[in-house]
Structures are given as C-alpha cells and as structure tokens.
Amino acid sequence: MLMIFRQSTVHFMVKKLGLYKLSLTIFFVLFITKPSFSAQKLTCATTHYPPYTVFNESTKTFSGSDIDIITPLFEQLKIDVKIINLPWARLKKEIKKNRYDCYFSVGKFEYREKFLEYSNLPTHITTIAIFYPKHGSAIDFKNKTVGVHRGINIHKNIPASYGLESAIFHQLPSNEVLFDMLQNGRIDAIVTSKVVGEYIYKNMEANFDLAVLDIEKYKLPVYLAFKKDVIDISKVNNVLLKMKAATLPKE
C-alpha cells in the first residue's frame, strides 16, 4: 500500500516527535536524576588543652571530652566541620579577624560577644589551682617564679593571697612545658586549670611529688561560639539540650 504525505503533514510529525523527545528529557531531569545537596561546611578553631581537647601532633587528630560533644553535635546538625589547632594566644586574636566560623572552648565576655554567638550550655567549667612541689614549708609564693599558660590570664583573677601579688609570672606556650619547667626546678609553681594540671602530671614521668592548692571560688564556664550570622544558634542549643537529656539517668 502506497502512503503519500503532504509536506505540511511531514512537518507536523517532525515537530510532534521533537516535542516528544523534549518531554522525555524533562521527565528524566525531574524524576530520574536525584538532586545533590551539599552539607554546610564550617571551620572551627580550638587549642590543645587536655583532657578537654587533645591534639595528636603525629596523626593530626583530635580527641577529648570537648571533642566528644562537638563531633556528635555537628553530625546531628548535618554540618561538615574542619577543626584547626591554634596556640591559645593566637586563637584569641583570630576572633576579631573573623577568619574562622566557630571556636571552642571559650569564655563568654562582653567584648567577645560583639563578634560571637554562644551556645547556651557550656562544653565544660574551668576551675583553677596552684601546683607546686610538695614540701613541708608554709604556702607562700612571694617573690617566687610562677608559670602560666601564655594567653590565659586566670592568675589575674585569683584574690591577693598566698603572696601571689608579689610573685614573678612567666608565660609559657603550653601546660606541658610548664610542668617540665616545674620538674626541672626552673619555676616554683604553676597556675592553671585544675583538671588540666592533674591530667598532665598523671601522664608525665614525674620525679617529684605534687601539691595542689585548689582555688575554690574560681569557676569559668566555657562554650562553643560561632561567628555571627554563620548558623541558627537556636538549632545548636536544641541539639545540645537533647544530647544532655540523653545522658541523664532515667528514673
């Protein structure tokens, strides 16, 4: 059977076929191809401060009790976070420069709140103590050489007592260096976090007995803080509350 098509009919069929192919293309784009959504990525600065944050120089990895909070928090928020280890003195300066998206664990002070939004719940609460070699004499640090962590000025918040107002303070780059100096007799005492100091002494090969003078009145909550407008801080607080509730004993 011979079929004869007019030119207009052929044009109509070609046009219809083109529309059909276009419809198929749209179908595959909308329904077959899965859209990809990339997670929000943040860079967070912290400092080596064991046992809260422990930075392993060999593996370039982090561990510690603060990390045990930070890691699941960002996982639940579906945020990819890159953590950077900085010396504490430099980290404090970086807050004003806005180079990092978040910081932990930092004290909440009015001058920092110009740049940062803080979580409601602290990552930990800092207490401080004076560490010195155990001996039988009375506690008096007048004219003694006392080591402190560079950039951490908690010794200035201790009431004038034990002769500290007349002590000679030396700032050193880390708590590990402070305890090495104490062991070698190059400083007479250390003022630092009670928990950090006890942790370092326990894990060092100490050749001296340590005395610890707890400054009971000093307590400083420290937090996870974000550069302003980086994140909805209410979402962070909601997840932290759920995480805290999950750790409470059930009645």
C-alpha positions as CSV (number, residue, x, y, z in Angstrom):
1,M,0.0,0.0,0.0
2,L,1.5,3.3,-1.0
3,M,1.2,6.1,1.5
4,I,1.5,9.7,0.4
5,F,2.1,12.5,2.9
6,R,1.9,16.1,2.1
7,Q,4.8,18.4,3.1
8,S,2.7,20.1,5.9
9,T,1.9,16.7,7.4
10,V,5.6,15.7,7.5
11,H,6.4,19.0,9.2
12,F,3.7,18.3,11.8
13,M,5.0,14.8,12.5
14,V,8.6,16.0,12.9
15,K,7.5,18.8,15.2
16,K,5.5,16.4,17.3
17,L,8.4,14.0,17.5
18,G,10.7,16.8,18.7
19,L,8.2,17.8,21.4
20,Y,8.1,14.1,22.5
21,K,11.9,14.0,22.9
22,L,11.8,17.2,24.8
23,S,9.2,15.9,27.2
24,L,11.3,12.8,27.8
25,T,14.3,14.9,28.6
26,I,12.4,17.0,31.1
27,F,11.0,13.8,32.7
28,F,14.4,12.3,33.2
29,V,15.8,15.6,34.7
30,L,12.9,16.0,37.1
31,F,12.2,12.4,38.2
32,I,15.1,10.2,37.4
33,T,18.1,12.4,38.3
34,K,18.4,12.8,42.0
35,P,19.3,16.4,43.2
36,S,22.5,16.6,45.2
37,F,22.6,18.8,48.3
38,S,26.0,19.5,49.8
39,A,26.2,19.8,53.6
40,Q,27.2,23.1,55.2
41,K,30.9,23.3,55.8
42,L,32.5,25.2,58.7
43,T,36.0,25.7,60.0
44,C,36.3,25.7,63.8
45,A,39.4,26.8,65.8
46,T,40.4,25.3,69.1
47,T,43.6,24.7,71.1
48,H,45.3,21.7,72.7
49,Y,44.0,21.7,76.2
50,P,44.0,18.1,77.6
51,P,41.9,16.3,78.7
52,Y,39.2,18.6,77.2
53,T,40.8,18.9,73.7
54,V,43.8,16.7,72.9
55,F,45.6,17.3,69.6
56,N,47.8,14.5,68.4
57,E,50.8,16.0,66.5
58,S,51.7,12.7,64.9
59,T,48.2,11.8,63.4
60,K,46.8,15.4,63.3
61,T,43.7,14.1,65.0
62,F,41.6,15.4,68.0
63,S,40.2,13.6,71.0
64,G,39.0,14.6,74.4
65,S,35.8,15.3,76.3
66,D,35.0,18.5,74.4
67,I,35.5,16.7,71.1
68,D,33.1,14.1,72.4
69,I,30.5,16.9,72.5
70,I,31.5,18.7,69.3
71,T,31.6,15.7,67.0
72,P,28.1,14.3,67.5
73,L,26.7,17.8,67.7
74,F,27.8,18.7,64.2
75,E,26.8,15.3,62.9
76,Q,23.2,15.8,64.1
77,L,23.2,19.3,62.6
78,K,24.4,17.7,59.3
79,I,27.4,20.1,59.2
80,D,30.8,19.1,57.9
81,V,33.3,20.7,60.3
82,K,37.1,21.1,59.9
83,I,38.8,21.6,63.2
84,I,42.1,23.7,63.4
85,N,44.5,23.6,66.3
86,L,45.9,27.0,67.2
87,P,48.0,28.3,70.1
88,W,45.6,29.9,72.6
89,A,47.2,33.4,72.3
90,R,46.7,33.4,68.5
91,L,43.2,31.9,68.8
92,K,42.1,34.9,70.9
93,K,43.3,37.3,68.3
94,E,41.6,35.4,65.5
95,I,38.2,36.1,67.0
96,K,38.3,39.7,65.9
97,K,39.6,38.8,62.4
98,N,36.6,36.6,61.5
99,R,38.7,34.0,59.8
100,Y,37.0,31.1,61.4
101,D,33.4,30.1,61.7
102,C,33.4,28.8,65.2
103,Y,35.6,28.4,68.3
104,F,35.8,26.2,71.4
105,S,36.0,26.3,74.3
106,V,35.9,30.0,75.0
107,G,34.8,32.1,77.9
108,K,31.8,34.4,77.5
109,F,33.0,38.0,77.8
110,E,31.3,41.2,76.7
111,Y,34.0,42.2,74.3
112,R,33.8,38.8,72.5
113,E,30.0,39.0,72.2
114,K,30.5,41.8,69.7
115,F,31.8,39.1,67.3
116,L,30.4,35.8,68.6
117,E,27.2,34.0,69.4
118,Y,27.5,31.4,72.2
119,S,25.8,28.1,72.9
120,N,23.6,28.1,76.0
121,L,25.2,25.1,77.5
122,P,29.0,25.1,78.3
123,T,31.3,22.5,77.0
124,H,32.9,22.4,80.4
125,I,33.5,24.6,83.5
126,T,37.1,25.7,84.2
127,T,38.4,25.6,87.8
128,I,41.9,26.6,88.7
129,A,44.6,25.5,91.1
130,I,48.2,26.3,92.1
131,F,50.6,23.4,91.5
132,Y,54.0,23.2,93.3
133,P,56.4,20.6,94.5
134,K,55.2,19.1,97.8
135,H,57.3,20.2,100.8
136,G,56.9,20.9,104.5
137,S,57.1,24.7,104.4
138,A,54.1,27.1,104.6
139,I,52.4,28.1,101.3
140,D,53.9,31.4,100.3
141,F,54.7,32.4,96.7
142,K,56.0,35.9,97.5
143,N,58.9,36.7,95.1
144,K,58.6,33.1,93.6
145,T,58.7,32.4,89.9
146,V,55.2,31.2,88.9
147,G,54.5,29.8,85.4
148,V,51.2,30.5,83.5
149,H,49.9,29.4,80.1
150,R,50.6,32.1,77.5
151,G,47.4,34.0,76.7
152,I,45.4,32.5,79.6
153,N,45.2,35.2,82.3
154,I,43.3,33.3,85.0
155,H,46.1,34.0,87.5
156,K,44.9,37.6,87.5
157,N,41.5,36.5,88.9
158,I,42.9,34.9,92.0
159,P,42.4,37.1,95.1
160,A,45.6,38.6,96.5
161,S,46.7,35.8,98.8
162,Y,49.5,33.3,99.2
163,G,51.9,36.0,98.3
164,L,50.9,35.8,94.6
165,E,50.6,39.6,94.3
166,S,54.4,39.7,94.7
167,A,55.2,36.7,92.5
168,I,57.1,36.9,89.3
169,F,54.9,35.4,86.5
170,H,56.4,33.8,83.4
171,Q,54.2,33.0,80.4
172,L,55.0,29.7,78.6
173,P,53.5,28.2,75.4
174,S,51.8,25.1,76.9
175,N,50.9,23.4,80.1
176,E,53.2,20.5,79.2
177,V,56.1,23.0,79.0
178,L,55.0,24.4,82.4
179,F,55.2,21.1,84.1
180,D,58.6,20.3,82.5
181,M,59.9,23.6,83.9
182,L,58.5,22.8,87.3
183,Q,60.1,19.4,87.3
184,N,63.4,20.8,86.4
185,G,63.3,23.5,89.1
186,R,63.1,26.4,86.7
187,I,59.9,27.7,88.1
188,D,58.5,27.4,91.6
189,A,54.8,26.9,90.9
190,I,52.1,26.8,88.2
191,V,48.7,28.5,88.0
192,T,46.4,26.7,85.5
193,S,43.2,24.7,85.1
194,K,42.9,22.2,88.0
195,V,41.7,19.4,85.7
196,V,44.4,20.1,83.0
197,G,47.2,20.2,85.6
198,E,46.2,17.0,87.3
199,Y,45.9,15.3,83.9
200,I,49.3,16.3,82.7
201,Y,51.0,15.4,86.0
202,K,49.4,12.0,85.9
203,N,50.6,11.3,82.4
204,M,54.2,12.6,82.7
205,E,57.1,10.7,84.1
206,A,57.3,12.9,87.2
207,N,60.2,12.7,89.6
208,F,58.6,14.8,92.3
209,D,55.5,14.8,94.5
210,L,52.9,17.4,93.6
211,A,50.9,19.6,95.9
212,V,47.7,21.1,94.6
213,L,46.1,24.2,96.1
214,D,42.5,24.4,94.8
215,I,41.2,28.0,94.3
216,E,37.6,27.0,95.1
217,K,36.0,30.4,94.4
218,Y,37.0,30.5,90.7
219,K,34.7,28.8,88.2
220,L,34.5,29.8,84.5
221,P,32.0,28.2,82.1
222,V,33.4,27.9,78.6
223,Y,31.4,27.4,75.4
224,L,31.2,26.7,71.7
225,A,30.9,30.0,69.9
226,F,30.1,30.9,66.3
227,K,30.9,33.9,64.2
228,K,27.7,36.0,63.9
229,D,25.3,35.0,61.1
230,V,27.0,31.7,60.4
231,I,24.4,29.5,61.9
232,D,21.0,29.5,63.6
233,I,22.2,29.3,67.2
234,S,18.8,28.1,68.4
235,K,19.3,24.8,66.4
236,V,22.6,24.3,68.1
237,N,21.1,24.8,71.5
238,N,18.2,22.4,70.8
239,V,20.6,19.7,69.8
240,L,22.8,20.3,72.8
241,L,19.8,20.1,75.1
242,K,18.8,16.8,73.6
243,M,22.3,15.4,73.9
244,K,22.4,16.4,77.6
245,A,19.0,14.9,78.2
246,A,20.2,11.6,76.7
247,T,23.0,11.4,79.2
248,L,20.8,11.9,82.3
249,P,19.9,8.8,84.3
250,K,16.3,7.6,83.8
251,E,14.1,7.5,86.8
